[in-house]
Amino acid sequence: MRRQRRRPLHLAAVFLAFALVIAACSGGGGGGGTGSSGTAIKDGGTLSYAADQEPTGFNYNTSKDNGTSVLNVTINMFPPVFRLHPDYSVQLNKELMDSAEQTSTDPQTIVYKIKQEAVWSDGTPVSADDFVYVWKNLNGSIKGNDVAATTGYDQIQSVKGSGNGKTVTVVFAEPFSDWKSLFYGLLPAHYMAKVPGGWNTGLDKHPEKIPVNGPYHVSAWQQGQSLTLARNDSYYGPKAHLDSLVFRFLPESTTQPAALQNNEVDLIYPQPQLDQVQQVKALPDVTSEINFGLSFEHFDFNFKTPGLDDIAVRKAIATGLNIQLLVDRTVKQFSDKAQPLGNRIWLTGQPQYQDHFGQYGKGDTAGATKLLEDAGYTKGADGIYAKDGSKLSLTQGELFQSQMKDIGIQIKISNVDSTKFFGEWLPNGNFDIANFAWVGTPFAISGSRDLYKTGGGGNYGSYASKKVDDLFTQANGETDEAKSAELGNQIDQQLTEDMATIPLYNKPTFIAWRSTFGGIRDNATNEGPFYAANTWGQKAA
């Protein structure tokens, strides 16, 4: 994916060595109606979902709970002010808000208008107090607060309410281009003020007691077995069609197709594996989709590794690598839409996307060896290049190993389980070349910054560029979206010039559901398919 610990961004995927195992990590209406796909829907009934992870809690804005297993539940308890749609557009949540507009650029000022009818499920109005509560807990000013990220909130000078709390005025001390990413799920300030544990742990237990302002609330939680969301009948927007959604915890994704076949669950959203996809597609009365979203595989270089600190070596690797072959042997077996990726900031399918990597990744062995020889490397009797007595010997995976051997670079395979890889190897820089995925959102500038800026938390390879740092600062403070997007492309051009990392391809998502249900569709942003769960329902006869 893409951005670790950024609010909407999570580190996903495993060290895959190019096996065919791809890891990830609006409304209806009472009385029946039409789902988001145009299907006639009736009210009532239950849909069961095969969840591969259990929620760790219910405060998505903490680092502890900043994961997909939590968001799939809380997206319908605490819907965001701005929603991320399947086409990657960012749209105001018009069920919650009347408007949200930038009224000044100096200082940058945003005025939010909350719908008068918007209330928490206990009858308390959704108000400026809820905005203030989120801001104060995410701006980094409270010592000991567990926060997923302070980005954007730490640039706000003030958050003030007016108009009986239904108008919120936010003034920034420093401009923030991705201001629409903020307030991604309000919390009930009146409840949080009194619940034991407060911000950090107050939402860990008894979720059925938590007031919600979305279409569903937690009605039951049997830890280790299932969690049930029931329709929030006091929701001020269009009511959900289904009576309930049941999350059944099936941690082994390999069991999910069988659970779907045996009517144990009605919906699965597993990490795509070729044999499982084929198994599901053979099931009668099951609808499925393969899509590509804002998650991408890449190679991270460790700039502290001898050899990789030489730009000639990094560019030789990028030149000799055949990315199309990698695509053909992995993700293209899921879908013909798969293609090499040419940008690290804006991804395929986003309107801001430009290919800055097309000259690389063509399997140009002659070009790669010329780069090495021009930089003073000589090939030994074993076919491996060396310089000053040091061989170009690095660690990575099998298909990459074969391709690099052709250009005279030795690759040693070193696979490790994901817990150790993400928990120890990456943070400690214990790698030469790492292959994993970043998962992101349309808020690419603020989301990417920590991956590439000097000393950034996700910059595991210790890449450093003052030019890139300065461009991120400029882009992050640019309130004109078009100018900010162009700066993002300038950043990626410099990342390619420095060969900071190698982008490979967008990763697929796979969703399948029982055909008796309608209104279901994938959303390959981090919001996932549950972003529109209130439109799901059983098909009308």
FENURTA-V448076 format. One record per pair of residues at least 12 apart in sequence whose ideal C-beta (glycine too) atoms are under 6 Angstrom apart, sorted by sequence separation. I is the first residue (numbers start at 1). J is the second residue. D is the distance in whole Angstrom. If there is no record, write none. Layout:
BEGIN
[[I | J | D] [I | J | D]]
END
This chain:
BEGIN
[[12 | 24 | 5] [81 | 93 | 6] [100 | 112 | 5] [114 | 126 | 6] [138 | 150 | 6] [231 | 243 | 6] [256 | 268 | 4] [475 | 487 | 4] [12 | 25 | 3] [158 | 171 | 5] [216 | 229 | 4] [301 | 314 | 6] [327 | 340 | 6] [342 | 355 | 3] [343 | 356 | 6] [372 | 385 | 5] [474 | 487 | 6] [475 | 488 | 6] [509 | 522 | 6] [55 | 69 | 5] [60 | 74 | 5] [79 | 93 | 6] [99 | 113 | 5] [139 | 153 | 4] [140 | 154 | 5] [156 | 170 | 6] [157 | 171 | 5] [207 | 221 | 6] [230 | 244 | 5] [256 | 270 | 5] [342 | 356 | 6] [55 | 70 | 5] [98 | 113 | 4] [138 | 153 | 4] [139 | 154 | 5] [217 | 232 | 5] [342 | 357 | 4] [396 | 411 | 5] [454 | 469 | 5] [509 | 524 | 5] [53 | 69 | 4] [58 | 74 | 6] [156 | 172 | 6] [157 | 173 | 4] [216 | 232 | 6] [228 | 244 | 5] [229 | 245 | 4] [324 | 340 | 6] [342 | 358 | 5] [397 | 413 | 6] [452 | 468 | 6] [453 | 469 | 5] [471 | 487 | 6] [519 | 535 | 4] [520 | 536 | 5] [98 | 115 | 6] [155 | 172 | 5] [215 | 232 | 6] [248 | 265 | 6] [253 | 270 | 4] [323 | 340 | 4] [392 | 409 | 5] [393 | 410 | 4] [394 | 411 | 6] [395 | 412 | 5] [519 | 536 | 4] [55 | 73 | 5] [135 | 153 | 6] [155 | 173 | 6] [228 | 246 | 5] [253 | 271 | 6] [511 | 529 | 6] [519 | 537 | 6] [155 | 174 | 4] [257 | 276 | 5] [395 | 414 | 4] [453 | 472 | 6] [471 | 490 | 6] [191 | 211 | 5] [212 | 232 | 6] [215 | 235 | 5] [226 | 246 | 6] [227 | 247 | 4] [471 | 491 | 5] [135 | 156 | 6] [155 | 176 | 5] [340 | 361 | 6] [517 | 538 | 6] [518 | 539 | 5] [96 | 118 | 6] [226 | 248 | 5] [257 | 279 | 5] [261 | 283 | 6] [188 | 211 | 4] [257 | 280 | 5] [385 | 408 | 4] [449 | 472 | 5] [468 | 491 | 6] [516 | 539 | 6] [135 | 159 | 5] [152 | 176 | 5] [384 | 408 | 6] [215 | 240 | 4] [383 | 408 | 6] [384 | 410 | 5] [468 | 494 | 5] [132 | 159 | 5] [467 | 494 | 6] [131 | 159 | 5] [379 | 408 | 5] [152 | 182 | 5] [445 | 475 | 5] [446 | 476 | 6] [445 | 476 | 6] [128 | 161 | 2] [465 | 498 | 6] [426 | 460 | 5] [128 | 165 | 5] [131 | 168 | 5] [395 | 432 | 5] [396 | 433 | 5] [463 | 500 | 5] [127 | 165 | 3] [323 | 361 | 3] [369 | 407 | 6] [394 | 432 | 4] [368 | 407 | 4] [394 | 433 | 6] [445 | 484 | 6] [128 | 168 | 5] [321 | 361 | 5] [319 | 360 | 6] [322 | 363 | 3] [365 | 406 | 5] [318 | 360 | 4] [365 | 407 | 5] [445 | 488 | 5] [290 | 334 | 5] [444 | 488 | 6] [290 | 335 | 5] [296 | 341 | 6] [319 | 364 | 5] [320 | 365 | 6] [319 | 367 | 5] [320 | 368 | 3] [134 | 183 | 6] [319 | 368 | 4] [296 | 347 | 6] [114 | 166 | 5] [316 | 368 | 4] [294 | 347 | 5] [113 | 167 | 6] [145 | 199 | 6] [146 | 200 | 5] [316 | 371 | 4] [112 | 168 | 4] [130 | 186 | 4] [133 | 189 | 4] [315 | 371 | 6] [316 | 372 | 5] [10 | 67 | 6] [5 | 63 | 6] [111 | 169 | 5] [130 | 189 | 5] [274 | 333 | 6] [312 | 371 | 5] [110 | 170 | 5] [129 | 189 | 4] [109 | 171 | 5] [137 | 199 | 5] [272 | 334 | 6] [312 | 375 | 3] [107 | 171 | 5] [108 | 172 | 4] [107 | 172 | 6] [124 | 190 | 5] [108 | 175 | 5] [120 | 188 | 5] [110 | 179 | 6] [437 | 507 | 6] [322 | 403 | 6] [64 | 146 | 6] [66 | 148 | 4] [321 | 403 | 6] [63 | 146 | 6] [62 | 146 | 4] [306 | 390 | 6] [441 | 525 | 6] [63 | 148 | 5] [307 | 392 | 5] [441 | 526 | 5] [61 | 148 | 5] [126 | 213 | 5] [320 | 407 | 4] [122 | 211 | 4] [90 | 180 | 5] [121 | 211 | 5] [120 | 211 | 4] [121 | 212 | 5] [120 | 213 | 5] [121 | 217 | 6] [82 | 180 | 4] [346 | 444 | 6] [345 | 444 | 5] [81 | 183 | 4] [345 | 448 | 5] [80 | 184 | 4] [80 | 185 | 5] [78 | 185 | 4] [78 | 186 | 6] [121 | 232 | 5] [121 | 234 | 5] [118 | 236 | 5] [117 | 236 | 4] [60 | 185 | 6] [302 | 429 | 6] [305 | 432 | 5] [302 | 431 | 6] [302 | 432 | 6] [352 | 485 | 4] [299 | 433 | 5] [300 | 434 | 4] [77 | 212 | 4] [79 | 214 | 5] [354 | 489 | 5] [299 | 435 | 6] [356 | 492 | 5] [77 | 214 | 5] [356 | 493 | 5] [76 | 214 | 5] [76 | 215 | 6] [357 | 496 | 6] [76 | 216 | 4] [297 | 437 | 5] [356 | 496 | 5] [7 | 148 | 5] [7 | 149 | 5] [95 | 237 | 3] [295 | 437 | 5] [5 | 148 | 6] [6 | 149 | 5] [345 | 488 | 4] [5 | 149 | 6] [59 | 203 | 5] [295 | 439 | 4] [58 | 203 | 4] [57 | 203 | 6] [294 | 440 | 5] [345 | 491 | 6] [357 | 503 | 6] [57 | 204 | 4] [345 | 492 | 5] [344 | 492 | 5] [58 | 207 | 5] [343 | 492 | 5] [344 | 495 | 6] [303 | 461 | 5] [304 | 462 | 6] [348 | 506 | 5] [302 | 461 | 5] [303 | 462 | 5] [344 | 503 | 5] [347 | 506 | 6] [300 | 460 | 6] [301 | 461 | 5] [303 | 463 | 6] [300 | 461 | 5] [341 | 503 | 4] [341 | 505 | 5] [340 | 505 | 6] [341 | 506 | 6] [331 | 505 | 6] [334 | 508 | 5] [7 | 184 | 6] [331 | 508 | 6] [327 | 505 | 5] [318 | 499 | 6] [323 | 504 | 6] [315 | 499 | 5] [318 | 502 | 5] [314 | 499 | 4] [47 | 242 | 6] [54 | 249 | 5] [51 | 247 | 4] [45 | 242 | 6] [46 | 243 | 6] [43 | 241 | 5] [46 | 244 | 5] [47 | 245 | 6] [48 | 246 | 5] [49 | 247 | 5] [50 | 248 | 6] [51 | 249 | 5] [44 | 243 | 6] [52 | 251 | 6] [41 | 241 | 5] [48 | 248 | 6] [50 | 250 | 5] [52 | 253 | 5] [300 | 501 | 5] [298 | 501 | 5] [299 | 502 | 4] [298 | 503 | 5] [50 | 256 | 4] [298 | 504 | 6] [297 | 504 | 4] [297 | 505 | 6] [29 | 238 | 5] [30 | 239 | 5] [50 | 259 | 5] [27 | 237 | 6] [28 | 238 | 5] [296 | 506 | 5] [27 | 238 | 3] [295 | 507 | 4] [28 | 241 | 5] [292 | 506 | 4] [50 | 265 | 4] [292 | 508 | 6] [293 | 509 | 5] [48 | 265 | 5] [48 | 266 | 5] [49 | 267 | 5] [50 | 268 | 5] [290 | 508 | 5] [291 | 509 | 5] [47 | 266 | 5] [290 | 510 | 6] [289 | 511 | 5] [288 | 512 | 4] [286 | 512 | 6] [287 | 513 | 6] [287 | 515 | 5] [285 | 515 | 5] [291 | 522 | 5] [293 | 524 | 3] [294 | 525 | 6] [280 | 512 | 5] [277 | 510 | 6] [289 | 522 | 5] [291 | 524 | 5] [272 | 508 | 5] [272 | 510 | 4] [269 | 511 | 5] [268 | 512 | 5] [267 | 513 | 4] [24 | 271 | 5] [23 | 271 | 5] [266 | 514 | 4] [22 | 272 | 5] [21 | 273 | 5] [20 | 274 | 5] [88 | 350 | 5] [181 | 443 | 4] [178 | 443 | 4] [178 | 445 | 6] [177 | 445 | 6] [178 | 446 | 4] [1 | 295 | 4] [240 | 534 | 4] [242 | 536 | 6] [151 | 446 | 5] [242 | 537 | 6] [241 | 537 | 3] [177 | 476 | 6] [177 | 478 | 5] [175 | 477 | 4] [175 | 479 | 5] [177 | 484 | 4] [18 | 330 | 6] [215 | 534 | 4] [90 | 442 | 5] [88 | 442 | 5] [84 | 441 | 6] [108 | 479 | 6] [105 | 479 | 5] [18 | 397 | 6] [17 | 397 | 3] [17 | 398 | 6] [18 | 399 | 5] [17 | 415 | 6] [15 | 415 | 6] [14 | 418 | 4] [15 | 421 | 5] [13 | 436 | 5] [13 | 437 | 3] [12 | 437 | 6] [12 | 439 | 5] [10 | 439 | 5] [9 | 440 | 5] [8 | 441 | 4] [1 | 437 | 5] [2 | 438 | 3] [1 | 438 | 4] [2 | 439 | 5] [3 | 440 | 5] [86 | 523 | 5] [1 | 439 | 2] [2 | 440 | 3] [9 | 447 | 5] [1 | 440 | 6] [6 | 447 | 5] [84 | 525 | 4] [84 | 527 | 5] [3 | 447 | 4] [4 | 458 | 5] [75 | 530 | 5] [72 | 528 | 6] [75 | 531 | 6] [76 | 533 | 5] [72 | 530 | 5] [41 | 518 | 5] [41 | 519 | 6] [39 | 518 | 3] [37 | 519 | 6] [35 | 518 | 4] [36 | 519 | 5] [35 | 519 | 2] [37 | 521 | 6] [22 | 507 | 6] [36 | 521 | 6] [45 | 538 | 5] [36 | 532 | 5] [41 | 537 | 4] [42 | 538 | 6] [42 | 540 | 4] [36 | 535 | 4] [35 | 535 | 5] [39 | 539 | 6] [40 | 540 | 4] [26 | 532 | 6] [28 | 534 | 6] [27 | 534 | 6] [28 | 535 | 5] [8 | 526 | 5]]
END
